Amino acid sequence: MSASFNVAVVAGGPSGEAAVSRASAAGVERALHDAGHDARVLELDDALPAALAAGHFDVVFPAVHGQLGEDGCLQGLCEVTGFPYVGSGVLASALAMSKPHAKVHFERAGLPVAKDAVITGKDDVERRARAVRAELGRSIVVKPGAGGSAIGVEIIKEDDSDDVFVAALRRALALDPSVLVEQFTTGNDVTCSVLEDDGGARVLAATLILPEGAAFYDFKAKYAAKGSVHRCPAPFAPALTERIHRAAVTAHQVLGCRDLSRVDFVVDAVAGNVTLLEVNTLPGMTATSLFPEAAAAAGISFPALCDRLIRRALQRPKLAAPPVVPMPD
């Protein structure tokens, strides 16, 4: 019988996605119990370091989304305290969380991304709004620079006034100091899950997402029961599927991600256009989440998936501390 481990599943934190995180953590906790492990959910707060130290945990499973959990902060805590943990390291987590920084790496790698501009709270928002719309076109998408679950994302239509755009920018700036504005791209929402094993990063499957009763894959469509229909694997031609798969693995690798990620796209299957949106280093693990669904389609049950992830974290060699160089006399 395989060894069992004591796992700290970390959830919550000061993030707009805290409720989603706690739902993910509950799912991970159940799956780890089903896989034969001891697992306990801990809240991401100032008591977490003491709780980790007192709990005799073998490994940490971050089931967090957003600020302080997915952006490298929790990962840094694990590095400092010496706990093995599931998922990407500090740098990759921080890069993936910041949409503007991630896009710089995507563009350098030649990945297909939408034309964009960044607006910050230091800008003259009204003047920048007019300039950005003149550059990108009138149909655009407003996104807080960090965060996920489509919180704060708004689509500005061609016939919307500049005042509508400015108001959306101010709402997004209230959530994050920088806002990514992208040229609107037509197509369907598609996501592609990436899972690492001893052979490296591999795709599980591309999934076509069809929101029900929503203009796009927004927060309600993501998490409400029957908020969307998922087709996994996506019913695309083999050549288009291969392009999506290849782009997903490349995006995972150029950010330096590890263990798992979920890569989001907009795909126009008729025109054959693929546009990369972002990489999620800690994808959702709720009952309606896409990563566990893609794993199941590949024959990997949720308990087996969570078991595989913690064992991978435990097998990872710890960084050796370099020798201290003494100060010169």
Contacts in CASP RR format, 6 or more apart in sequence:
PFRMAT RR
TARGET T0000
AUTHOR 0000-0000-0000
METHOD contacts of the structure
MODEL  1
MSASFNVAVVAGGPSGEAAVSRASAAGVERALHDAGHDARVLELDDALPA
ALAAGHFDVVFPAVHGQLGEDGCLQGLCEVTGFPYVGSGVLASALAMSKP
HAKVHFERAGLPVAKDAVITGKDDVERRARAVRAELGRSIVVKPGAGGSA
IGVEIIKEDDSDDVFVAALRRALALDPSVLVEQFTTGNDVTCSVLEDDGG
ARVLAATLILPEGAAFYDFKAKYAAKGSVHRCPAPFAPALTERIHRAAVT
AHQVLGCRDLSRVDFVVDAVAGNVTLLEVNTLPGMTATSLFPEAAAAAGI
SFPALCDRLIRRALQRPKLAAPPVVPMPD
4 36 0 8 1.000
4 37 0 8 1.000
4 38 0 8 1.000
5 37 0 8 1.000
5 38 0 8 1.000
5 58 0 8 1.000
5 59 0 8 1.000
5 310 0 8 1.000
5 314 0 8 1.000
6 37 0 8 1.000
6 38 0 8 1.000
6 39 0 8 1.000
6 55 0 8 1.000
6 56 0 8 1.000
6 57 0 8 1.000
6 58 0 8 1.000
6 59 0 8 1.000
7 32 0 8 1.000
7 37 0 8 1.000
7 38 0 8 1.000
7 39 0 8 1.000
7 40 0 8 1.000
7 57 0 8 1.000
7 58 0 8 1.000
7 59 0 8 1.000
7 60 0 8 1.000
7 61 0 8 1.000
7 310 0 8 1.000
8 39 0 8 1.000
8 40 0 8 1.000
8 42 0 8 1.000
8 51 0 8 1.000
8 52 0 8 1.000
8 55 0 8 1.000
8 57 0 8 1.000
8 59 0 8 1.000
8 60 0 8 1.000
8 61 0 8 1.000
8 83 0 8 1.000
9 25 0 8 1.000
9 28 0 8 1.000
9 29 0 8 1.000
9 32 0 8 1.000
9 39 0 8 1.000
9 40 0 8 1.000
9 41 0 8 1.000
9 42 0 8 1.000
9 61 0 8 1.000
9 63 0 8 1.000
10 25 0 8 1.000
10 41 0 8 1.000
10 42 0 8 1.000
10 43 0 8 1.000
10 44 0 8 1.000
10 48 0 8 1.000
10 60 0 8 1.000
10 61 0 8 1.000
10 62 0 8 1.000
10 63 0 8 1.000
10 64 0 8 1.000
10 69 0 8 1.000
10 74 0 8 1.000
11 18 0 8 1.000
11 21 0 8 1.000
11 22 0 8 1.000
11 24 0 8 1.000
11 25 0 8 1.000
11 26 0 8 1.000
11 41 0 8 1.000
11 42 0 8 1.000
11 43 0 8 1.000
11 44 0 8 1.000
11 63 0 8 1.000
11 64 0 8 1.000
12 18 0 8 1.000
12 21 0 8 1.000
12 22 0 8 1.000
12 25 0 8 1.000
12 43 0 8 1.000
12 44 0 8 1.000
12 64 0 8 1.000
13 21 0 8 1.000
13 43 0 8 1.000
13 44 0 8 1.000
13 45 0 8 1.000
13 64 0 8 1.000
13 67 0 8 1.000
13 68 0 8 1.000
13 69 0 8 1.000
14 44 0 8 1.000
14 67 0 8 1.000
14 68 0 8 1.000
15 21 0 8 1.000
15 64 0 8 1.000
15 65 0 8 1.000
15 66 0 8 1.000
15 67 0 8 1.000
15 68 0 8 1.000
15 69 0 8 1.000
15 147 0 8 1.000
16 66 0 8 1.000
16 67 0 8 1.000
16 149 0 8 1.000
16 151 0 8 1.000
17 65 0 8 1.000
17 66 0 8 1.000
17 147 0 8 1.000
17 148 0 8 1.000
17 149 0 8 1.000
17 151 0 8 1.000
18 65 0 8 1.000
20 65 0 8 1.000
20 149 0 8 1.000
20 223 0 8 1.000
20 284 0 8 1.000
20 286 0 8 1.000
21 44 0 8 1.000
21 63 0 8 1.000
21 64 0 8 1.000
21 65 0 8 1.000
21 66 0 8 1.000
22 41 0 8 1.000
23 223 0 8 1.000
23 286 0 8 1.000
23 287 0 8 1.000
24 63 0 8 1.000
24 65 0 8 1.000
24 284 0 8 1.000
24 285 0 8 1.000
24 286 0 8 1.000
24 289 0 8 1.000
25 41 0 8 1.000
25 63 0 8 1.000
25 64 0 8 1.000
25 285 0 8 1.000
26 41 0 8 1.000
27 63 0 8 1.000
27 285 0 8 1.000
27 286 0 8 1.000
27 287 0 8 1.000
27 302 0 8 1.000
28 39 0 8 1.000
28 61 0 8 1.000
28 63 0 8 1.000
28 285 0 8 1.000
28 306 0 8 1.000
29 39 0 8 1.000
29 40 0 8 1.000
29 41 0 8 1.000
31 285 0 8 1.000
31 302 0 8 1.000
31 303 0 8 1.000
31 305 0 8 1.000
31 306 0 8 1.000
31 307 0 8 1.000
32 38 0 8 1.000
32 39 0 8 1.000
32 61 0 8 1.000
32 303 0 8 1.000
32 306 0 8 1.000
32 307 0 8 1.000
32 310 0 8 1.000
33 39 0 8 1.000
34 302 0 8 1.000
34 303 0 8 1.000
35 303 0 8 1.000
35 304 0 8 1.000
35 306 0 8 1.000
35 307 0 8 1.000
36 307 0 8 1.000
37 307 0 8 1.000
37 310 0 8 1.000
39 61 0 8 1.000
41 63 0 8 1.000
42 48 0 8 1.000
42 51 0 8 1.000
42 52 0 8 1.000
44 64 0 8 1.000
44 68 0 8 1.000
44 69 0 8 1.000
44 74 0 8 1.000
48 77 0 8 1.000
49 77 0 8 1.000
49 81 0 8 1.000
52 60 0 8 1.000
52 81 0 8 1.000
52 83 0 8 1.000
53 81 0 8 1.000
57 83 0 8 1.000
58 84 0 8 1.000
58 314 0 8 1.000
59 83 0 8 1.000
59 84 0 8 1.000
59 85 0 8 1.000
59 86 0 8 1.000
59 310 0 8 1.000
59 313 0 8 1.000
59 314 0 8 1.000
60 78 0 8 1.000
60 83 0 8 1.000
60 84 0 8 1.000
60 85 0 8 1.000
60 86 0 8 1.000
60 313 0 8 1.000
61 85 0 8 1.000
61 86 0 8 1.000
61 306 0 8 1.000
61 309 0 8 1.000
61 310 0 8 1.000
61 313 0 8 1.000
62 69 0 8 1.000
62 70 0 8 1.000
62 74 0 8 1.000
62 75 0 8 1.000
62 85 0 8 1.000
62 86 0 8 1.000
62 87 0 8 1.000
62 282 0 8 1.000
63 282 0 8 1.000
63 284 0 8 1.000
63 285 0 8 1.000
64 70 0 8 1.000
64 74 0 8 1.000
64 282 0 8 1.000
65 147 0 8 1.000
65 148 0 8 1.000
65 149 0 8 1.000
65 282 0 8 1.000
65 284 0 8 1.000
66 97 0 8 1.000
66 146 0 8 1.000
66 147 0 8 1.000
66 148 0 8 1.000
67 73 0 8 1.000
67 146 0 8 1.000
67 147 0 8 1.000
68 74 0 8 1.000
69 75 0 8 1.000
69 93 0 8 1.000
69 282 0 8 1.000
70 93 0 8 1.000
70 96 0 8 1.000
70 97 0 8 1.000
70 147 0 8 1.000
70 280 0 8 1.000
70 281 0 8 1.000
70 282 0 8 1.000
71 93 0 8 1.000
71 94 0 8 1.000
71 97 0 8 1.000
71 98 0 8 1.000
71 146 0 8 1.000
72 89 0 8 1.000
72 90 0 8 1.000
72 93 0 8 1.000
72 94 0 8 1.000
72 97 0 8 1.000
74 85 0 8 1.000
75 85 0 8 1.000
75 87 0 8 1.000
75 88 0 8 1.000
75 89 0 8 1.000
75 90 0 8 1.000
75 93 0 8 1.000
76 89 0 8 1.000
76 90 0 8 1.000
78 84 0 8 1.000
78 85 0 8 1.000
79 89 0 8 1.000
79 90 0 8 1.000
79 319 0 8 1.000
82 318 0 8 1.000
84 313 0 8 1.000
84 314 0 8 1.000
84 316 0 8 1.000
84 318 0 8 1.000
85 313 0 8 1.000
86 259 0 8 1.000
86 260 0 8 1.000
86 309 0 8 1.000
86 310 0 8 1.000
86 312 0 8 1.000
86 313 0 8 1.000
87 93 0 8 1.000
87 257 0 8 1.000
87 258 0 8 1.000
87 259 0 8 1.000
87 260 0 8 1.000
87 281 0 8 1.000
87 282 0 8 1.000
87 309 0 8 1.000
87 313 0 8 1.000
88 96 0 8 1.000
88 255 0 8 1.000
88 256 0 8 1.000
88 257 0 8 1.000
88 258 0 8 1.000
88 259 0 8 1.000
88 261 0 8 1.000
88 281 0 8 1.000
88 282 0 8 1.000
89 258 0 8 1.000
91 256 0 8 1.000
92 255 0 8 1.000
92 256 0 8 1.000
92 257 0 8 1.000
92 258 0 8 1.000
92 281 0 8 1.000
93 281 0 8 1.000
93 282 0 8 1.000
94 101 0 8 1.000
95 101 0 8 1.000
95 102 0 8 1.000
95 105 0 8 1.000
95 255 0 8 1.000
95 256 0 8 1.000
96 102 0 8 1.000
96 255 0 8 1.000
96 257 0 8 1.000
96 261 0 8 1.000
96 278 0 8 1.000
96 279 0 8 1.000
96 280 0 8 1.000
96 281 0 8 1.000
97 146 0 8 1.000
97 147 0 8 1.000
97 281 0 8 1.000
98 145 0 8 1.000
98 146 0 8 1.000
99 143 0 8 1.000
99 145 0 8 1.000
99 146 0 8 1.000
99 180 0 8 1.000
99 278 0 8 1.000
100 116 0 8 1.000
100 118 0 8 1.000
100 145 0 8 1.000
100 178 0 8 1.000
100 180 0 8 1.000
102 255 0 8 1.000
102 278 0 8 1.000
102 279 0 8 1.000
103 113 0 8 1.000
103 116 0 8 1.000
103 180 0 8 1.000
105 254 0 8 1.000
105 255 0 8 1.000
106 113 0 8 1.000
106 251 0 8 1.000
106 254 0 8 1.000
106 276 0 8 1.000
107 113 0 8 1.000
108 254 0 8 1.000
109 250 0 8 1.000
109 251 0 8 1.000
109 254 0 8 1.000
111 247 0 8 1.000
111 250 0 8 1.000
111 251 0 8 1.000
111 254 0 8 1.000
111 276 0 8 1.000
112 247 0 8 1.000
112 273 0 8 1.000
112 274 0 8 1.000
112 275 0 8 1.000
112 276 0 8 1.000
113 275 0 8 1.000
113 276 0 8 1.000
114 141 0 8 1.000
114 182 0 8 1.000
114 183 0 8 1.000
114 184 0 8 1.000
114 185 0 8 1.000
114 275 0 8 1.000
115 135 0 8 1.000
115 136 0 8 1.000
115 182 0 8 1.000
115 183 0 8 1.000
116 136 0 8 1.000
116 180 0 8 1.000
116 181 0 8 1.000
116 182 0 8 1.000
116 183 0 8 1.000
117 128 0 8 1.000
117 132 0 8 1.000
117 135 0 8 1.000
117 136 0 8 1.000
117 180 0 8 1.000
117 181 0 8 1.000
118 145 0 8 1.000
118 178 0 8 1.000
118 179 0 8 1.000
118 180 0 8 1.000
118 181 0 8 1.000
119 125 0 8 1.000
119 128 0 8 1.000
119 129 0 8 1.000
119 132 0 8 1.000
119 169 0 8 1.000
119 173 0 8 1.000
119 178 0 8 1.000
119 179 0 8 1.000
119 181 0 8 1.000
120 173 0 8 1.000
120 177 0 8 1.000
120 178 0 8 1.000
120 179 0 8 1.000
121 173 0 8 1.000
121 177 0 8 1.000
121 178 0 8 1.000
125 166 0 8 1.000
125 169 0 8 1.000
125 170 0 8 1.000
125 173 0 8 1.000
126 162 0 8 1.000
126 166 0 8 1.000
129 162 0 8 1.000
129 165 0 8 1.000
129 166 0 8 1.000
129 169 0 8 1.000
130 162 0 8 1.000
132 140 0 8 1.000
132 181 0 8 1.000
133 140 0 8 1.000
133 162 0 8 1.000
133 165 0 8 1.000
136 181 0 8 1.000
136 182 0 8 1.000
136 183 0 8 1.000
137 183 0 8 1.000
138 156 0 8 1.000
138 157 0 8 1.000
138 158 0 8 1.000
138 159 0 8 1.000
138 160 0 8 1.000
139 155 0 8 1.000
139 156 0 8 1.000
139 157 0 8 1.000
139 158 0 8 1.000
139 183 0 8 1.000
139 184 0 8 1.000
140 155 0 8 1.000
140 156 0 8 1.000
140 165 0 8 1.000
140 181 0 8 1.000
140 182 0 8 1.000
140 183 0 8 1.000
140 184 0 8 1.000
141 153 0 8 1.000
141 154 0 8 1.000
141 155 0 8 1.000
141 156 0 8 1.000
141 181 0 8 1.000
141 182 0 8 1.000
141 183 0 8 1.000
141 184 0 8 1.000
142 152 0 8 1.000
142 153 0 8 1.000
142 154 0 8 1.000
142 155 0 8 1.000
142 156 0 8 1.000
142 165 0 8 1.000
142 168 0 8 1.000
142 169 0 8 1.000
142 172 0 8 1.000
142 179 0 8 1.000
142 180 0 8 1.000
142 181 0 8 1.000
143 152 0 8 1.000
143 153 0 8 1.000
143 172 0 8 1.000
143 179 0 8 1.000
143 180 0 8 1.000
143 181 0 8 1.000
143 182 0 8 1.000
144 151 0 8 1.000
144 152 0 8 1.000
144 153 0 8 1.000
144 172 0 8 1.000
144 175 0 8 1.000
144 176 0 8 1.000
144 178 0 8 1.000
144 179 0 8 1.000
144 180 0 8 1.000
145 172 0 8 1.000
145 176 0 8 1.000
145 178 0 8 1.000
145 179 0 8 1.000
145 180 0 8 1.000
146 176 0 8 1.000
146 178 0 8 1.000
147 175 0 8 1.000
147 176 0 8 1.000
148 280 0 8 1.000
149 219 0 8 1.000
149 222 0 8 1.000
149 223 0 8 1.000
150 216 0 8 1.000
150 217 0 8 1.000
150 218 0 8 1.000
150 219 0 8 1.000
150 222 0 8 1.000
151 175 0 8 1.000
151 219 0 8 1.000
152 171 0 8 1.000
152 172 0 8 1.000
152 175 0 8 1.000
153 216 0 8 1.000
153 218 0 8 1.000
154 168 0 8 1.000
154 171 0 8 1.000
154 172 0 8 1.000
155 184 0 8 1.000
155 215 0 8 1.000
155 216 0 8 1.000
156 164 0 8 1.000
156 165 0 8 1.000
156 168 0 8 1.000
156 184 0 8 1.000
169 179 0 8 1.000
169 181 0 8 1.000
172 179 0 8 1.000
173 179 0 8 1.000
185 266 0 8 1.000
185 268 0 8 1.000
185 273 0 8 1.000
185 275 0 8 1.000
186 266 0 8 1.000
186 268 0 8 1.000
187 266 0 8 1.000
187 267 0 8 1.000
187 268 0 8 1.000
187 269 0 8 1.000
187 273 0 8 1.000
188 208 0 8 1.000
188 209 0 8 1.000
188 210 0 8 1.000
188 266 0 8 1.000
188 267 0 8 1.000
188 268 0 8 1.000
188 269 0 8 1.000
189 208 0 8 1.000
189 209 0 8 1.000
189 211 0 8 1.000
189 216 0 8 1.000
189 217 0 8 1.000
189 264 0 8 1.000
189 265 0 8 1.000
189 266 0 8 1.000
190 206 0 8 1.000
190 207 0 8 1.000
190 208 0 8 1.000
190 209 0 8 1.000
190 234 0 8 1.000
190 244 0 8 1.000
190 264 0 8 1.000
190 265 0 8 1.000
190 266 0 8 1.000
190 267 0 8 1.000
191 206 0 8 1.000
191 207 0 8 1.000
191 209 0 8 1.000
191 262 0 8 1.000
191 263 0 8 1.000
191 264 0 8 1.000
191 265 0 8 1.000
191 290 0 8 1.000
192 203 0 8 1.000
192 204 0 8 1.000
192 205 0 8 1.000
192 206 0 8 1.000
192 207 0 8 1.000
192 244 0 8 1.000
192 245 0 8 1.000
192 247 0 8 1.000
192 248 0 8 1.000
192 262 0 8 1.000
192 263 0 8 1.000
192 265 0 8 1.000
192 294 0 8 1.000
193 203 0 8 1.000
193 204 0 8 1.000
193 205 0 8 1.000
193 207 0 8 1.000
193 248 0 8 1.000
193 260 0 8 1.000
193 261 0 8 1.000
193 262 0 8 1.000
193 263 0 8 1.000
193 283 0 8 1.000
193 290 0 8 1.000
193 291 0 8 1.000
193 294 0 8 1.000
193 295 0 8 1.000
194 201 0 8 1.000
194 202 0 8 1.000
194 203 0 8 1.000
194 204 0 8 1.000
194 248 0 8 1.000
194 249 0 8 1.000
194 252 0 8 1.000
194 257 0 8 1.000
194 260 0 8 1.000
194 261 0 8 1.000
194 262 0 8 1.000
194 263 0 8 1.000
195 201 0 8 1.000
195 202 0 8 1.000
195 203 0 8 1.000
195 204 0 8 1.000
195 259 0 8 1.000
195 260 0 8 1.000
195 295 0 8 1.000
195 300 0 8 1.000
195 305 0 8 1.000
196 202 0 8 1.000
196 258 0 8 1.000
196 259 0 8 1.000
196 260 0 8 1.000
196 312 0 8 1.000
197 308 0 8 1.000
197 312 0 8 1.000
201 249 0 8 1.000
201 252 0 8 1.000
201 253 0 8 1.000
201 257 0 8 1.000
202 249 0 8 1.000
203 245 0 8 1.000
203 248 0 8 1.000
203 249 0 8 1.000
204 291 0 8 1.000
204 294 0 8 1.000
204 295 0 8 1.000
204 297 0 8 1.000
204 298 0 8 1.000
204 300 0 8 1.000
205 232 0 8 1.000
205 233 0 8 1.000
205 234 0 8 1.000
205 294 0 8 1.000
205 297 0 8 1.000
205 298 0 8 1.000
206 232 0 8 1.000
206 233 0 8 1.000
206 234 0 8 1.000
206 236 0 8 1.000
206 241 0 8 1.000
206 244 0 8 1.000
206 245 0 8 1.000
206 248 0 8 1.000
207 230 0 8 1.000
207 231 0 8 1.000
207 232 0 8 1.000
207 233 0 8 1.000
207 234 0 8 1.000
207 290 0 8 1.000
207 293 0 8 1.000
207 294 0 8 1.000
208 230 0 8 1.000
208 231 0 8 1.000
208 232 0 8 1.000
208 234 0 8 1.000
208 235 0 8 1.000
208 236 0 8 1.000
208 267 0 8 1.000
209 217 0 8 1.000
209 228 0 8 1.000
209 229 0 8 1.000
209 230 0 8 1.000
209 290 0 8 1.000
210 228 0 8 1.000
210 229 0 8 1.000
210 230 0 8 1.000
210 231 0 8 1.000
211 217 0 8 1.000
211 218 0 8 1.000
211 221 0 8 1.000
211 227 0 8 1.000
211 228 0 8 1.000
212 221 0 8 1.000
212 226 0 8 1.000
212 227 0 8 1.000
212 228 0 8 1.000
212 229 0 8 1.000
213 221 0 8 1.000
213 227 0 8 1.000
214 220 0 8 1.000
214 221 0 8 1.000
214 227 0 8 1.000
214 228 0 8 1.000
217 228 0 8 1.000
220 227 0 8 1.000
221 227 0 8 1.000
221 228 0 8 1.000
222 228 0 8 1.000
222 288 0 8 1.000
223 286 0 8 1.000
223 288 0 8 1.000
225 288 0 8 1.000
227 288 0 8 1.000
228 288 0 8 1.000
230 290 0 8 1.000
230 293 0 8 1.000
232 290 0 8 1.000
232 293 0 8 1.000
232 294 0 8 1.000
232 297 0 8 1.000
233 241 0 8 1.000
233 297 0 8 1.000
234 241 0 8 1.000
234 244 0 8 1.000
234 267 0 8 1.000
236 244 0 8 1.000
236 267 0 8 1.000
236 269 0 8 1.000
237 269 0 8 1.000
240 267 0 8 1.000
240 269 0 8 1.000
240 272 0 8 1.000
240 274 0 8 1.000
243 274 0 8 1.000
244 265 0 8 1.000
244 267 0 8 1.000
244 274 0 8 1.000
247 263 0 8 1.000
247 265 0 8 1.000
247 274 0 8 1.000
247 276 0 8 1.000
248 263 0 8 1.000
248 265 0 8 1.000
251 261 0 8 1.000
251 263 0 8 1.000
251 276 0 8 1.000
251 279 0 8 1.000
252 261 0 8 1.000
252 263 0 8 1.000
252 279 0 8 1.000
255 279 0 8 1.000
255 281 0 8 1.000
257 279 0 8 1.000
257 281 0 8 1.000
259 309 0 8 1.000
259 312 0 8 1.000
259 313 0 8 1.000
260 281 0 8 1.000
260 283 0 8 1.000
260 291 0 8 1.000
260 309 0 8 1.000
261 279 0 8 1.000
261 280 0 8 1.000
261 281 0 8 1.000
261 283 0 8 1.000
262 279 0 8 1.000
262 280 0 8 1.000
262 283 0 8 1.000
262 284 0 8 1.000
262 290 0 8 1.000
262 291 0 8 1.000
263 276 0 8 1.000
263 278 0 8 1.000
263 279 0 8 1.000
263 280 0 8 1.000
264 276 0 8 1.000
264 277 0 8 1.000
264 278 0 8 1.000
264 279 0 8 1.000
264 280 0 8 1.000
265 274 0 8 1.000
265 275 0 8 1.000
265 276 0 8 1.000
265 277 0 8 1.000
266 274 0 8 1.000
266 275 0 8 1.000
266 277 0 8 1.000
267 273 0 8 1.000
267 274 0 8 1.000
267 275 0 8 1.000
283 289 0 8 1.000
283 290 0 8 1.000
283 291 0 8 1.000
284 290 0 8 1.000
284 291 0 8 1.000
285 291 0 8 1.000
285 292 0 8 1.000
285 302 0 8 1.000
292 302 0 8 1.000
292 305 0 8 1.000
295 301 0 8 1.000
295 302 0 8 1.000
295 305 0 8 1.000
296 302 0 8 1.000
300 308 0 8 1.000
END
